[in-house]
Amino acid sequence: MTDWTSGYVADIGYTYGCYDLLNPLRARLALLKAGVVLPQTGTACELGYGQGLSANIHAAASSTEWYGTDFNPAQAGYAQELAACIENGPQLFDQSFAEFCSRTDLPDFDFIGLHGIWSWISDENRAIIVDFARRKLKVGGLLYISYNTQPGFAAMVPVRNLMVQHAAIMEPPGAGVVAKVDGAIAFINKLLATEPIFARLNPQIAERLKKMASLDRHYLAHEYFNRDWLPMSFADMAGWLSSAKLDFACTAAYGQLVPALNLTPERQALLNDIPDAVFRESVFDFMINQQFRRDYWVKGKRKLQGSEYAEQLRAHRVILCAPAETIKLTASGALGEGTLAEAIYAPLIKLLSDHAVRSIGDIEQALSGNGIVLTQLHEACLLLADKGALANAQDPSVTARRRPQTARLNQRLLRQAYDGGEVSSLASPVTGSGVAVSRFQQLFINAIAEGKQQPSEWAYYVWQILKASRQTISLEGVALTTDEENLSELGTQATEFRDRWLPLLRALGIV
């Protein structure tokens, strides 16, 4: 009997994540920083969409026409249910890459995205994807791809192999995936307790195992326990994509576009002396011990002229997507945490604190008296977005058209909050993407939708839901047991939601 999973973990569902990296609008700030001509964004495709949250949120929240496939029928069924909420929603299939990529009814695409797929599939499937990009990605089109890479993952390869062997050999045949993951982690910890020489020479392994123990087992099963798992070097990735006529454009990791956060002056000088882009990126990965790459590749890369750069950057829109008072003037990179220049960031955050959409050109004019130049604004937007404090924003006319669709999708997603917190993002017609909204915040939104007006009413509403499912709240690791304790804590959270988060969610078009 043929194994339809092709060695991929399929008996446990993937997590319900929404990834802004799959939002074509997000690429603009990065490509402008790299001086690359921007692609069109009319059609897009996600290969391996998991639960389909990203594909559906991006389809509901933007005017881009989305397609995609995921071979897991349970995940595809959920994704298609969400798509049915959206008028002319995304076309999502439950086909293998071989089946989907050979379809004759697909359009050519401006954007193709793969997040968390490439490292966990066979070379056969990689070849299918590369051929698909060669045939179906338009000239000037953009490929986003993320993957585990070396040298950062080099020491983890033999550890992962031991875990997979333990799951296959030491666990009973009927054990579920979660039990196999738990058993493998427990065994590796026992092994580390014997102080093997490998662990002494690679001390980072113990810290990584400690972090793994705290992660969602569904995520770990897909991350480490697929049959095919390969941390690939950048040079090898470039070799794969060359046959699709794809050129490396830049990293999609905003923070890595700011050299001072990641490289000493000596390292920057060495990189600047390397003319070959592939070798330069390979050396960069070695310098920062890169373990996960997120990259943009373009079919037919063209350089922007200086005047084009300034014009297009000034036209780009952004919105502050965190309460101003919560934003710390720090940023993290490979060199650790750095302090952001108060003379630039304080007036910028103050200007954007009303959560109105502004173009970077409008921001430049408003802050002209502060001596802040356009390139500094560009870098500031990249770093604030990297912190999750700022988001790219759409044309207001697009926002107005998409608002009914995001409202319908969010109404469906909000229903899931009654039973659990698997979904932690809602669709914003302002950003064209997802916004992080916690389970309790979603339940407060449900209370508002049912006519509850005061934080005390929202708290009582949520507590009745939790009580009905025999759930309580934990505060600093201690479970609250009485009605009074739970209502008090919910009341505090509801008041903070009213004062700090509700105005922001309204500005983002979610409430």
Helices and strands as residue ranges (DSSP letters): G 20-22, G 24-26, H 27-34, E 43-47, H 53-61, E 65-69, H 73-83, E 91-93, H 97-101, E 109-114, G 118-120, H 123-136, E 137-148, H 156-169, H 177-193, H 197-201, H 204-212, H 217-224, H 234-242, E 246-251, G 254-257, G 259-261, H 265-272, H 277-288, E 292-299, H 306-315, E 317-320, G 324-326, E 330-333, E 336-339, H 342-352, E 358-359, H 360-366, G 368-370, H 374-386, E 390-393, H 396-416, E 425-428, E 433-436, H 439-449, H 455-468, E 474-475, E 478-479, H 483-496, I 497-501, H 502-507
